[in-house]
Amino acid sequence: MVSGMLIYGPLRTSPRWIWLAVVCLIFGNGCATVPYRYSRFHPPEEDAQTEVVFDYGKPQKTLDNIAWLTGIWSRILSLNSHVNNHDLTDETRAKLTAYLEENDLGDVLVRVNQYDPRGEWRRLRENRRVAAGWRYSAGLVSMAHYTLLPGRVFGGDTYNPFTNTLYINSDVSAVVLHEAAYAKDIHSQPLPGTYAVFNELPVMSLWRHTKGVNDILGYARTNDDWTVERETYRVVYPQMGVHSMALTGTFSPWWEGILFTVAGATAGHVTGQVAISIRKKEREAQQEELALEESPESEQRLETSPELGPPQSKIQFTDHKTESVNESDSPNEDALPSRTVREKRE
């Protein structure tokens, strides 16, 4: 019995450690989408909706206190107090609005800390972008989850492709933009319903999260937004680690699930810090190059080629300007005869 447990334990847990290593490799190899490509989903001749609509939930003290308690665990894992704080500052809203408008996603409704099942059922029926077969199958499942486990209480930032709605409960720009990138990804697919269902399968969902991270990093670098880029490494990477570990822990004991959840978040934090360190060095190098390009050509040559600077040897060079002045002060040959005549007369 004991030997069986010893054998069974490593066999059961070792694949998850391997999966954790794979996730770390995926994070480490993540790259920004550069040059960044903005999307256009409406024909130019159509009057596409450009103004992004935000719907806010009404404050409810009891419900808000419960929501704050349920969000403690996610804030601990991400080490960020703005995750699942059920608020949205003007700065974060402005960045989200700019991203949606620049990528022609004005038809996406943004619900901030709001619970509106009736409105979501209506949007499910009216969303013609997704085929009816998927809307009334997988879409009904998503609506059941929204109705029974609302983000208004349990937190979470997600995009629902079947209702074309973005649910926001965190005040972290990189987090909300990461979900908005999924909306961009869905809009660009010829079969959005099939694509959405495929990305909800275990393990497969890591694909769309990785694409979203690459899109946001490319967007941040294009706009020179170091805040969003840094938040992606600090917050989104750990969230992806948690999500990846949760995919493999459905049938595991609760204590083992907690262990690997923490391990996934830790892997995301470590990988994110390494990425921040690398990017800081790259940004410093870029700033130095810009400074060299803006400096005069002569200064640039002296800085890049010290051998072209003033000589440091003890060899003395003749100052021709001083020499010419001295020659002008000395008597010339024309003046000598006159001086001789003057002396004779005396």
FENSULSUL-V908426 format. One record per backbone hydrogen bond with DSSP energy under -1.0 kcal/mol. CO is the residue of the C=O (numbers start at 1). NH is the residue of the N-H. If there is no record, write none. Layout:
co: (CO;CO)
nh: (NH;NH)
This chain:
co: (1;2;3;4;5;6;7;8;9;10;13;14;15;16;17;18;19;20;21;22;23;24;25;27;32;43;46;53;55;60;61;62;63;64;65;66;67;69;71;72;73;74;75;75;80;82;82;89;90;91;92;93;94;95;96;97;98;99;100;101;105;109;110;111;112;116;117;118;119;120;121;122;123;126;131;132;134;134;137;138;139;140;141;142;143;144;145;150;150;151;158;160;160;164;165;166;167;168;169;172;173;174;175;176;177;179;180;181;182;183;184;186;191;192;193;194;195;197;198;201;202;203;204;205;206;207;208;209;210;211;212;213;214;214;215;216;217;218;219;220;225;226;227;228;229;230;231;231;232;235;236;237;238;239;240;241;242;243;253;254;255;256;257;258;259;260;261;262;263;264;265;266;267;268;269;270;271;272;273;274;275;276;277;278;279;280;281;282;283;284;285;286;287;288;289;290;291;296;297;298;299;300;301;305;306;319;320;321;322;323;324;325;326;335;336;337;338;339;340;341;342)
nh: (5;6;7;8;9;10;11;12;13;14;17;18;19;20;21;22;23;24;25;26;27;28;29;30;34;46;48;110;112;64;65;66;67;68;69;70;71;72;75;76;77;78;79;80;83;85;171;93;94;95;96;97;98;99;100;101;102;103;105;104;108;166;55;168;57;120;121;122;123;124;125;126;127;128;135;136;137;139;141;142;143;144;145;146;147;148;149;153;154;155;167;164;165;109;160;111;158;113;86;176;177;178;179;180;181;183;184;185;186;187;188;189;195;196;197;198;199;200;201;205;204;206;207;209;210;211;212;213;214;215;216;217;33;218;219;220;221;222;223;225;229;230;231;232;233;234;235;236;237;239;240;241;242;243;244;245;246;247;257;258;259;260;261;262;263;264;265;266;267;268;269;270;271;272;273;274;275;276;277;278;279;280;281;282;283;284;285;286;287;288;289;290;291;292;293;294;295;300;301;302;303;304;305;308;309;323;324;325;326;327;328;329;330;339;340;341;342;343;344;345;346)
